[in-house]
Amino acid sequence: MIDRVQFLNELKVHGIKNNIPNISLQNACFLRGILRKKKVKKLLEIGSANGYSTIHFACELEKTWWNITSIEFSQLAYEEAQDNFKKAEVSDIIESYFWDARDIVPHLQETYDFVFIDGLKKRSKDFLQLVWDKVEDGWIIVIDDVIKFRHKMEDLYIYVDEQKLTYNILPTDEDDGIMMIIK
Ligand SMILES: C[S@@+](CC[C@H](N)C(=O)[O-])C[C@H]1O[C@@H](n2cnc3c(N)ncnc32)[C@H](O)[C@@H]1O
């Protein structure tokens, strides 16, 4: 069996060298803690990139045989992710779509108990609106990079306040953090 910790470390280094905006290890560990604690079963990710965050999540969900849906619209990134899922031996529990999330999400038939939004930052509010009906009541939506890229997401901040959504901003990294919304 592959050493996933080593594989993920190498993938992170590769990401840094190649300017792939993967989540930080701290953020990945934090999110994995939530998946474990809340016993998340069905996870949707917008923005797989080369699969670094997806593989972290898969390491948690495989323990309970549940699954992940991940969407990526860059062909190069999508193909790299497929390759990495195979290497990390997690392909079986990941349903991957090479698609624009804005077009595919409305057609997804499932509902999810955890959604990770990590696509184009200026579209974060649109992604939130898009996934809302796909999330079970009481469950979780996480939006990444909401501190560093707040200037690209002012409409998101206005929207969550207008809609009186229950959310927290959590500083998961030295210079950045996530928005966690409980539906
Ligand atoms: C920040 S990276 C994702 C990093 C990844 N979650 C990780 O931590 O390893 C954002 C990715 O979202 C993809 N993306 C942006 N907008 C998208 C959309 N509308 N549909 C699908 N993918 C999108 C980009 O091509 C890019 O690869």
Ligand as a Chemical Component Dictionary entry (heavy atoms), coordinates in Angstrom:
data_LIG
# 
_chem_comp.id                   LIG 
_chem_comp.type                 NON-POLYMER 
_chem_comp.pdbx_formal_charge   0 
_chem_comp.three_letter_code    LIG 
# 
loop_
_chem_comp_atom.comp_id 
_chem_comp_atom.atom_id 
_chem_comp_atom.alt_atom_id 
_chem_comp_atom.type_symbol 
_chem_comp_atom.charge 
_chem_comp_atom.model_Cartn_x 
_chem_comp_atom.model_Cartn_y 
_chem_comp_atom.model_Cartn_z 
_chem_comp_atom.pdbx_ordinal 
LIG C1  C1  C 0  -7.579  27.008 -5.585  1  
LIG S1  S1  S 1  -7.565  25.796 -6.834  2  
LIG C2  C2  C 0  -8.165  24.378 -6.018  3  
LIG C3  C3  C 0  -7.141  23.761 -5.106  4  
LIG C4  C4  C 0  -7.554  22.428 -4.554  5  
LIG N1  N1  N 0  -8.842  22.483 -3.903  6  
LIG C5  C5  C 0  -6.525  21.982 -3.542  7  
LIG O1  O1  O 0  -6.513  22.542 -2.438  8  
LIG O2  O2  O -1 -5.733  21.084 -3.865  9  
LIG C6  C6  C 0  -8.963  26.275 -7.779  10 
LIG C7  C7  C 0  -9.320  25.308 -8.905  11 
LIG O3  O3  O 0  -10.673 25.532 -9.250  12 
LIG C8  C8  C 0  -10.829 25.393 -10.639 13 
LIG N2  N2  N 0  -12.059 26.128 -10.986 14 
LIG C9  C9  C 0  -12.260 27.474 -10.900 15 
LIG N3  N3  N 0  -13.516 27.782 -11.278 16 
LIG C10 C10 C 0  -14.126 26.603 -11.599 17 
LIG C11 C11 C 0  -15.420 26.269 -12.080 18 
LIG N4  N4  N 0  -16.341 27.204 -12.329 19 
LIG N5  N5  N 0  -15.710 24.967 -12.297 20 
LIG C12 C12 C 0  -14.782 24.007 -12.066 21 
LIG N6  N6  N 0  -13.534 24.260 -11.643 22 
LIG C13 C13 C 0  -13.207 25.545 -11.395 23 
LIG C14 C14 C 0  -9.535  25.971 -11.220 24 
LIG O4  O4  O 0  -9.280  25.474 -12.511 25 
LIG C15 C15 C 0  -8.497  25.536 -10.174 26 
LIG O5  O5  O 0  -7.868  24.339 -10.550 27 
# 
loop_
_chem_comp_bond.comp_id 
_chem_comp_bond.atom_id_1 
_chem_comp_bond.atom_id_2 
_chem_comp_bond.value_order 
_chem_comp_bond.pdbx_ordinal 
LIG C1  S1  SING 1  
LIG S1  C2  SING 2  
LIG S1  C6  SING 3  
LIG C2  C3  SING 4  
LIG C3  C4  SING 5  
LIG C4  N1  SING 6  
LIG C4  C5  SING 7  
LIG C5  O1  DOUB 8  
LIG C5  O2  SING 9  
LIG C6  C7  SING 10 
LIG C7  O3  SING 11 
LIG C7  C15 SING 12 
LIG O3  C8  SING 13 
LIG C8  N2  SING 14 
LIG C8  C14 SING 15 
LIG N2  C9  SING 16 
LIG N2  C13 SING 17 
LIG C9  N3  DOUB 18 
LIG N3  C10 SING 19 
LIG C10 C11 SING 20 
LIG C10 C13 DOUB 21 
LIG C11 N4  SING 22 
LIG C11 N5  DOUB 23 
LIG N5  C12 SING 24 
LIG C12 N6  DOUB 25 
LIG N6  C13 SING 26 
LIG C14 O4  SING 27 
LIG C14 C15 SING 28 
LIG C15 O5  SING 29 
# 
